[in-house]
Amino acid sequence: MAVHSLSPYTDFVTLDECVALLEETGHPKGETTLRRWIKKHRLETDRIGGRTAVSWTQIQQIHRDMISRDS
């Protein structure tokens, strides 16, 4: 039996928040790059307070893969 989250938006953050969080990694990425990743990987987005939001978990996974590829 599959386990389902009560809220599909539990880890959604705005793109501004993503940019700020990625700056802390030492490998910052801008909003344009994040939008490119969203389109390329067909990530689900939502609106929070009128701003685009995306799963922080999915962004972290893509970021990890991109950093590994560049190393």
Secondary structure, DSSP 4 states (H G I P E B T S, - for coil): -----S-TTTTEEEHHHHHHHHHTTTS---HHHHHHHHHHTT--EEEETTEEEEEHHHHHHHHHHHHHHH-
